[in-house]
Amino acid sequence: MELREYFVEGLNIIGVELTEEIIDRLMKYAELLMETNKHTNLTAIRDEKDLIEKHFLDSMLVQKLIREDMTSAMDIGTGAGFPGMVLAICNPQIRFTLMDSVGKKTKFLEMVRDDLGLTNVEVVNERAEEYIKKDGRRESYDLGLCRGVSKLNVILEYMVPFLKVDGDFYALKMEGTGEELEAENALKVLSTEILGTEVFHLPYCKDVRHIIRMKKREKTDSKYPRRTGIPLKRPL
Ligand SMILES: C[S@@+](CC[C@H](N)C(=O)[O-])C[C@H]1O[C@@H](n2cnc3c(N)ncnc32)[C@H](O)[C@@H]1O
C-alpha cells in the first residue's frame, strides 16, 4: 500500500475526515521528516508506516476533541511536532505555539512551517519554565497539549500557568500509566480538574492510547512554575 493510502485508510479507521489539501500538507511534512531524519536524529522511528501510525495518526486522535471555541494552543516539548504540528496543519483557525528546548528540533519545525506556508504556527526554542516569563504568555492559551515529555505531575506544572482559567489540557499517554494518582497534589495546587480519560486504539497495531482531559479552574499562583529544572527534580 502506498504511504498516502495507508494514512487515508488509517484516518478512516479512527473516524477523522480531512480535506485533500490538508492531507497533501501532512504528507509533505512526513516527507520532510523522513528526509531530515536521515542526517539529523529527530525521531527513533525509521520505518515509514510506523512513523505514519505512531506519530501522525496518534496525533490525529486529538482531532475529535478540538472545539470551535479554541483559538490558541500550546504544545510543550513538541519534539519533531507531535502532536502540535499535525494539529496546526489540520486546524488553521487555531494559533499554535510549538515549544521545545532542543534547537535542532525547533529548526526543523521552522523549516516545515516555512515550506508549507503555515501562518498559524509559532516555533519557540525555550524551556517552559523560562518562556512563561515572556510578556503576555501567562494565562493566555485555550488549549494545552503534551505528549511524551514527563509524568503528569511534572507537565502540569509546566503547562497550567500558560492556560486561561477554564482552559483545557490534553495529556497524551500510553495505556494505563496510573500517573493520575501520583498527580493528585499537583492537580490540587494548580486548581486543575481531571474531566475524564478518552481511550483510543491506533488503527493498525491496535495499541491503546489515553488522552487525559483536564480543565484549569482558577488563576495560577505566580510562584508556579518553580525555577528551571525543579518541577522535574521535585515534582509537586
Ligand atoms: C520524548 S520527546 C517527545 C516529543 C514529542 N512530543 C513526541 O511525542 O514525539 C520530549 C521532548 O520534550 C522536550 N522537553 C523536555 N522538557 C522540556 C521543557 N521543560 N520545556 C520545553 N521542552 C522540553 C525535550 O527537548 C524533547 O524534545
The ligand as an SDF file (V2000), in Angstrom:
LIG
                    3D

 27 29  0  0  0  0  0  0  0  0999 V2000
   10.3900   12.3490   24.2010 C   0  0  0  0  0  0  0  0  0  0  0  0
   10.3250   13.9010   23.3920 S   0  0  0  0  0  0  0  0  0  0  0  0
    8.6570   13.9100   22.8220 C   0  0  0  0  0  0  0  0  0  0  0  0
    8.4890   14.7540   21.6030 C   0  0  0  0  0  0  0  0  0  0  0  0
    7.0850   14.8040   21.0140 C   0  0  0  0  0  0  0  0  0  0  0  0
    6.1340   15.4590   21.9000 N   0  0  0  0  0  0  0  0  0  0  0  0
    6.6000   13.4150   20.6530 C   0  0  0  0  0  0  0  0  0  0  0  0
    5.7080   12.9060   21.3280 O   0  0  0  0  0  0  0  0  0  0  0  0
    7.1190   12.8440   19.6780 O   0  0  0  0  0  0  0  0  0  0  0  0
   10.2790   15.0920   24.7260 C   0  0  0  0  0  0  0  0  0  0  0  0
   10.6790   16.4880   24.2960 C   0  0  0  0  0  0  0  0  0  0  0  0
   10.3610   17.3960   25.3430 O   0  0  0  0  0  0  0  0  0  0  0  0
   11.3540   18.4050   25.3650 C   0  0  0  0  0  0  0  0  0  0  0  0
   11.3110   18.9970   26.7290 N   0  0  0  0  0  0  0  0  0  0  0  0
   11.5000   18.3470   27.9070 C   0  0  0  0  0  0  0  0  0  0  0  0
   11.3510   19.1990   28.9420 N   0  0  0  0  0  0  0  0  0  0  0  0
   11.0390   20.4180   28.4130 C   0  0  0  0  0  0  0  0  0  0  0  0
   10.7600   21.7100   28.9860 C   0  0  0  0  0  0  0  0  0  0  0  0
   10.7990   21.8960   30.2910 N   0  0  0  0  0  0  0  0  0  0  0  0
   10.4590   22.7260   28.1420 N   0  0  0  0  0  0  0  0  0  0  0  0
   10.4510   22.5310   26.7970 C   0  0  0  0  0  0  0  0  0  0  0  0
   10.7170   21.3430   26.2050 N   0  0  0  0  0  0  0  0  0  0  0  0
   11.0030   20.2930   26.9980 C   0  0  0  0  0  0  0  0  0  0  0  0
   12.6320   17.6700   25.0090 C   0  0  0  0  0  0  0  0  0  0  0  0
   13.5670   18.5450   24.4390 O   0  0  0  0  0  0  0  0  0  0  0  0
   12.1500   16.6300   23.9900 C   0  0  0  0  0  0  0  0  0  0  0  0
   12.3000   17.0900   22.6660 O   0  0  0  0  0  0  0  0  0  0  0  0
  1  2  1  0
  2  3  1  0
  2 10  1  0
  3  4  1  0
  4  5  1  0
  5  6  1  0
  5  7  1  0
  7  8  2  0
  7  9  1  0
 10 11  1  0
 11 12  1  0
 11 26  1  0
 12 13  1  0
 13 14  1  0
 13 24  1  0
 14 15  1  0
 14 23  1  0
 15 16  2  0
 16 17  1  0
 17 18  1  0
 17 23  2  0
 18 19  1  0
 18 20  2  0
 20 21  1  0
 21 22  2  0
 22 23  1  0
 24 25  1  0
 24 26  1  0
 26 27  1  0
M  CHG  2   2   1   9  -1
M  END
$$$$
